[in-house]
């Protein structure tokens, strides 16, 4: 549904994006992540045919964004970060106006508007003036406007910005539901939200793509091995000695590092493990043999936030070194 090849956009004195390559298949929900200024909004504005690329190609629903911009816009619903609207119009009036501009046939417009009002939870405010709406309702109105012509593709730029936690949950639920019928490219700084709704992510930094894959694949490639969280305590009133626990845990085969701290007489430790190792049984047996009480034992993977920070704070040259190291590990395996 979306095909991008060597896409570049330059402005006087700066290159916003450089040689981007990615594709999004029908029915996918893909997260588009990057720091402020990384080039996300520029890419989205090219994909929605609002600005032209300097070089490279982008096709949306099979249409080239430069050669067929009107066809691209007919197939895309775009929710920008700052939702544009006419404050003096009423909600229903605004949606009728946008439906006409988007070419929705008059005989279908009423049904489409009723559907998006219901789907986006605007029924209680459909007769209110737009400028009187709260931030949450304005975001819903922007989403309804993006959906009014029933496009196969949705491009959503920070759809939950400025919303409270309850509103974020509602929008997240809406996006998941919309993903059953639409292909979605979603940009957001709320990383747990992206992880919950997106099957694949693209991370861009300084105008270039630094990673794209499923979150679990990125975790495997970045975290040499998993880590294990352990909390232990002595069976009696005496506190468990931190150094004793550290030495015992470090002696287990497959442990690469132990970061331990004493907290209220307990010892909390994070164990670094060799790639592919699961030492939960060994830790359990160790605790039993020492007579320690095991309060917590859980395997931990990198969060999407940690992946994001790892990939967007590397110094020049580190990305190539990390890629070479990963290829070397795969060759050994």
C-alpha positions in Angstrom: 0.0 0.0 0.0 2.9 2.4 0.7 6.3 2.0 -1.2 9.2 4.4 -0.5 12.5 4.2 -2.4 15.5 6.4 -1.8 13.3 9.2 -0.7 15.1 12.5 0.0 13.9 16.0 0.9 16.2 18.9 1.1 15.5 22.5 2.2 17.8 25.4 1.9 20.7 24.7 4.2 19.4 21.4 5.5 18.4 17.9 4.5 15.3 16.7 6.3 15.3 13.1 5.1 17.8 11.2 3.1 17.4 8.0 1.0 14.5 6.4 3.0 13.5 2.9 2.0 10.5 1.1 3.4 7.2 -0.5 2.5 3.9 -1.0 4.3 1.6 -3.8 3.2 -2.2 -3.9 3.2 -3.6 -4.3 6.7 -0.5 -3.4 8.6 -0.3 -1.0 11.5 3.2 0.4 11.5 4.7 2.8 14.1 6.9 5.6 12.8 9.3 6.8 15.5 12.0 9.3 15.9 13.2 12.3 18.0 11.8 15.8 17.3 13.3 17.0 14.0 14.2 13.5 12.8 12.1 13.9 9.6 8.8 12.1 10.5 6.4 14.9 9.7 8.3 15.7 6.5 7.9 12.1 5.4 4.2 12.1 6.2 3.6 15.3 4.3 5.3 13.8 1.3 3.2 10.6 1.5 0.1 12.7 1.7 1.2 14.8 -1.4 1.4 18.1 0.5 5.0 18.6 -0.4 7.2 17.2 -3.1 10.3 15.1 -2.5 13.7 16.4 -3.8 14.5 12.9 -5.1 13.5 9.3 -4.9 9.9 7.9 -5.2 6.9 7.3 -3.0 3.9 5.4 -4.1 0.7 5.3 -2.1 -2.1 2.9 -3.0 -0.2 2.4 -6.3 -0.1 6.1 -7.2 3.1 8.2 -7.4 2.8 11.2 -5.0 4.3 13.5 -7.6 2.5 12.3 -10.7 -0.9 11.6 -9.2 -1.3 13.7 -6.0 -5.1 13.9 -6.2 -5.4 10.1 -6.4 -3.1 9.8 -3.5 -5.3 12.1 -1.4 -8.4 10.2 -2.3 -6.8 7.1 -0.9 -5.4 8.6 2.3 -6.9 9.9 5.5 -4.4 12.3 7.2 -4.5 13.4 10.8 -1.8 16.0 11.3 -0.3 16.8 14.8 -2.2 20.1 14.9 -5.7 19.4 13.7 -6.9 22.1 11.2 -10.5 23.1 11.4 -12.9 26.1 11.1 -13.7 27.2 14.6 -16.9 29.0 13.7 -18.5 25.9 12.1 -20.5 23.3 13.9 -19.1 19.8 14.1 -21.6 18.2 11.7 -21.4 21.2 9.4 -17.6 20.9 9.2 -17.7 17.2 8.4 -20.3 17.9 5.6 -17.9 20.6 4.2 -14.9 18.3 4.3 -16.9 15.4 2.7 -17.8 17.6 -0.2 -14.2 18.7 -0.7 -13.1 15.1 -0.6 -15.6 14.1 -3.3 -18.0 12.0 -1.2 -21.2 11.7 -3.4 -24.0 13.7 -1.9 -26.3 10.6 -1.6 -23.6 8.9 0.5 -22.4 11.9 2.6 -25.1 11.7 5.3 -24.5 8.0 6.0 -20.7 8.5 6.0 -20.9 11.4 8.4 -23.2 9.6 10.8 -20.9 6.6 10.7 -17.7 8.6 11.6 -19.5 10.6 14.2 -20.5 7.4 15.9 -17.2 5.7 15.4 -15.2 8.7 16.8 -17.6 9.4 19.8 -18.8 12.8 18.6 -22.5 12.2 19.0 -22.8 14.4 22.1 -21.1 17.4 20.4 -22.1 17.1 16.8 -24.2 20.3 17.0 -21.6 22.3 18.9 -19.3 25.0 17.6 -15.8 23.6 16.8 -13.9 26.3 18.8 -15.9 25.3 21.9 -14.6 21.7 21.8 -12.0 20.4 24.3 -8.6 19.2 23.0 -9.8 15.6 23.2 -12.9 16.2 21.1 -10.9 18.2 18.6 -8.6 15.2 18.1 -11.7 13.0 17.6 -13.0 15.5 15.0 -9.7 15.4 13.2 -9.9 11.6 13.1 -13.5 11.7 11.9 -12.4 14.1 9.1 -9.6 11.8 8.1 -12.1 8.9 7.9 -15.1 10.7 6.2 -14.2 9.6 2.7 -13.5 6.0 3.8 -9.8 5.8 2.7 -7.9 2.5 2.7 -4.9 4.2 4.2 -4.6 6.3 7.4 -1.6 8.4 8.2 -1.8 9.6 11.8 0.8 12.2 13.2 0.8 12.2 17.0 -3.0 11.4 17.3 -2.9 11.4 21.2 -0.8 14.6 21.7 -2.3 16.7 24.6 -4.8 14.1 25.7 -5.3 12.8 29.2 -4.7 9.1 30.0 -8.4 8.1 29.6 -8.6 9.8 26.2 -5.3 8.2 25.1 -6.8 4.7 25.9 -9.9 5.6 23.9 -7.9 6.7 20.9 -5.6 3.6 21.1 -8.7 1.4 21.1 -10.0 3.2 18.1 -6.7 2.8 16.2 -6.7 -0.9 16.9 -10.3 -1.2 15.7 -9.5 0.9 12.5 -6.5 -1.4 11.8 -9.0 -4.2 10.9 -10.1 -2.3 7.9 -7.3 0.2 7.1 -3.6 0.3 6.6 -2.1 2.6 9.2 1.1 4.6 9.6 1.2 6.0 13.1 3.7 8.5 14.5 3.7 8.9 18.3 6.0 9.8 21.2 3.9 7.6 23.5 6.0 4.5 23.0 3.9 2.0 25.1 1.0 3.0 22.9 3.0 2.2 19.7 4.1 -1.1 21.2 0.5 -2.1 22.0 -1.0 -1.3 18.6 1.7 -1.7 16.0 3.0 -4.9 14.6 6.1 -3.3 13.1 8.1 -0.1 13.8 10.3 2.1 11.7 12.8 4.3 13.6 14.2 7.4 12.0 17.0 9.6 13.3 18.6 12.6 11.7 16.7 12.0 8.5 17.8 8.4 8.1 16.1 5.1 9.0 18.2 3.4 11.7 16.0 0.3 12.2 12.7 -1.3 11.0 11.3 -4.6 12.1 9.0 -6.1 14.7 9.8 -4.9 18.2 10.7 -8.5 19.4 13.2 -8.8 16.5 14.8 -5.5 17.4 15.1 -6.6 21.0 16.9 -9.8 20.0 19.4 -7.8 17.8 20.2 -5.2 20.4 20.3 -7.0 23.7 23.0 -9.6 23.4 21.0 -11.7 25.9 18.0 -11.4 28.1 18.3 -10.3 31.7 16.8 -11.8 34.9 15.4 -9.8 37.8 15.9 -11.6 41.1 15.0 -10.6 44.7 16.2 -12.7 47.6 15.9 -12.5 51.4 17.2 -14.4 54.4 14.8 -16.9 56.0 15.5 -15.3 59.4 15.5 -11.7 60.7 19.2 -11.2 59.7 19.6 -9.2 56.5 21.0 -11.1 53.5 24.5 -9.9 52.7 24.7 -8.3 49.3 28.2 -9.6 48.5 27.2 -13.1 49.4 24.3 -13.1 47.0 26.3 -11.4 44.3 29.0 -14.0 44.4 26.6 -16.9 44.4 24.6 -15.5 41.4 27.8 -14.7 39.5 29.0 -18.3 39.9 26.1 -19.6 37.8 27.1 -20.8 34.3 25.7 -18.4 31.7 25.6 -15.3 33.9 27.6 -12.5 32.3 27.0 -9.7 34.8 25.4 -9.1 38.2 24.1 -5.7 39.3 23.0 -6.1 42.9 21.8 -3.7 45.6 20.6 -4.2 49.2 17.1 -2.9 50.0 15.5 -3.3 53.4 17.5 -6.4 54.2 16.7 -8.0 50.8 19.0 -8.2 47.8 17.7 -7.2 44.4 19.8 -8.2 41.4 19.7 -7.9 37.7 21.6 -10.7 35.9 22.9 -10.3 32.4 22.7 -13.6 30.6 24.4 -15.1 27.6 22.3 -15.1 24.4 19.7 -17.8 24.4 20.1 -18.7 28.1 17.2 -19.0 30.6 18.5 -19.5 34.1 15.3 -19.2 36.1 15.5 -22.9 37.2 19.1 -22.6 38.2 18.4 -19.5 40.3 15.5 -21.2 41.9 17.7 -24.2 42.8 20.4 -21.9 44.1 18.0 -20.2 46.4 16.7 -23.5 47.7 20.2 -24.8 48.4 21.2 -21.7 50.3 17.9 -21.6 52.2 17.0 -18.1 50.8 13.5 -17.0 50.2 12.9 -16.1 46.6 10.6 -13.0 46.4 10.9 -12.3 42.6 12.2 -14.1 39.6 11.3 -12.7 36.2 12.9 -12.6 32.8 13.1 -9.1 31.4 13.4 -7.9 27.8 14.3 -4.4 26.5 11.4 -2.0 26.4 10.6 -0.1 23.2 11.7 3.0 25.0 15.1 1.5 25.6 15.3 0.3 22.0 14.4 3.9 20.8 17.0 5.5 23.1 19.7 3.0 22.0 19.2 3.6 18.3 18.7 7.4 18.4 21.6 8.4 20.7 24.4 6.5 19.0 27.4 8.6 17.9 28.3 8.6 14.2 29.9 5.2 13.3 28.4 3.3 16.2 25.5 2.1 14.0 27.9 0.5 11.6 29.9 -1.1 14.4 26.8 -2.5 16.0 25.6 -3.9 12.7 29.0 -5.5 12.1 29.0 -7.0 15.6 25.5 -8.4 15.0 26.5 -10.0 11.7 29.6 -11.5 13.4 27.4 -13.1 16.1 25.0 -14.5 13.5 28.0 -16.0 11.6 29.2 -17.7 14.8 25.7 -19.0 15.5 
